[in-house]
Amino acid sequence: MEVYPARIKEVAPGSPAQRAGVKPGDQLLRVNDQSVTDILAYRYLLEQGVATLEVARTHHLDQPTFTFQQDHHTLKPVEAAETFTFEVEWEDPGLEFEEVLFDGIKKCANKCDFCYVHQMPKGFRKSLYIMDDDYRLSFLYGSFVTLTNLTEDDIQRILNENLSPLYVSVHTTNQELRQDMMKWWKLKVKDQQATDIRHMIERLESIDLYTQIVMLPGRNDGDEFDKTMEYLTSRPNVLSVACVPVGLTDHRTNLAQVPTFSPEQAKDVIRRANVWRKRMLEERGTRFIFPSDEFYILAGLPIPPEEDYEGFPMLENGVGMVRDFLNEPLPELPEALEIPQKVILGTGKLFAGSLDLAVEPLRKIKGLDIEVRAVTNRTFGENTTVAGLLTGRCFRHAVQPSEADLLIVPPTTLRYGTELMLDNMSLTELSQDLRMPVLPGGATLGELARVILKQGSSSGLQFGYSAHAVKEQRGQA
């Protein structure tokens, strides 16, 4: 039986694990003599009531002996360790692990025409090139998965452990079209039935599904979009659909040519979506389908009001981020600043217009000169217009040294829990290069105003720990 050692990060004071002598750095090997692949399996075994945990402690010897284990086709030296066990009965052992996946991330079996990993420029940190498609991360953090790499054991586990909800990339329910768009690798697909999205949705009928459609003009929009919606709206376990336009970079070597949406095509998507939204509101009491902000902006249409987003369940997918940002009003504003300052608000071309209108009241403050600057993406290319994919290099090219008193960048450009951008440039480095302070902006308009007026600081990303943070850990290992 293969074992997946789970390194322990912390041990809760006074917990059964601490009383048993477990220390940070030890590794969990088995629970009730069973291998544990991830945090979900760990919790599931503990829920049975009585559990015996087997823990390993690495020997620190001058000349350690080595054994070898094969992990993802790489032989790694592992120091010989002593093991011990302790028991718990209907009690949390008090362990916190360094990672939530003990056996590694499940990889994607597809080669989609629109995969962003395939469009990445070279030279970034390893985590950005991990093609993950892991149903466990979908359950834990809401990352979207295609289901094409599932085995029968995976499906049974999802059902038995009720891993609900899951977030599923459907794209289209036309099987022939879906295969043409996603191009799954036959050798990577473990169960051919897993590639049939209708079959999978019906197999998982007891699991709530949040779904998404990445739309490609001329492929899965128009009448094909309506056919997909006809099926998805018929399935009780499908709770909603996020509809997002394809994202393209300038790094598409050896990939199929994919066009972007025109304003007229974006309007057609909104028009069709509104027909379904009206129908589903009457039939189910939910609007069901939620086009991303980008479609409204491309179409030149107003962003819907807050109630239309029904609690923002897919905020991280770009659905409702503009409305959520605008929801918190501006605080009480001073008439003038004691010390005049010029502030540049750097953002992506997509959001620049909306942001410029939103901060207009701030321009009435005497001594405050605010400029919203639409920053060209010099890393991914001009087709990439979202703020979150801007890098330090982009801001360095868009802003001249000392031309302002403060540069504010979107918090979505920063790696979770750090001040590092995608290209590993820190805000401190960028500040030194531009010879001006650089701060992250706010997740809301009110918070942004407080940052500008030095009445508060950014709370950072609206989103908590995510699937990408797991990839960050694996990429640094």
Secondary structure, DSSP 8 states (H G I E B T S, - for coil): -----EEEEEE-TTSHHHHTT--TT-EEEEETTEE--BHHHHHHHHTTSEEEEEEEEE---SS--EEEEEETTEEEEEE-EEEEEEEEESS---EEES-SBSS---B-----TT-SGGG--SSS-GGGG--B--HHHHHHH---B--TT--HHHHHHHHHTT---EEEE-S-S-HHHHHHHH---TTT-S-GGGG-HHHHHHHTTTS-EEEEEEE-TTTTSHHHHHHHHHHHTT-TTEEEEEEEE----S--TTS-------HHHHHHHHHHHHHHHHHHHHHTSS--EEE-HHHHHHHT-----GGGGTT-TTGGGTSSHHHHHHHS------SEEEEEEEEEEEEEHHHHHHHHHHTGGGGGSEEEEEEEEEE--TTT-TT---GGG--HHHHHHHS-TTSSSEEEE-GGGB-TTSSBBTTS-BHHHHHHHHTS-EEE--SSHHHHHHHHTTS------SS-S-HHHHHHHHHH-
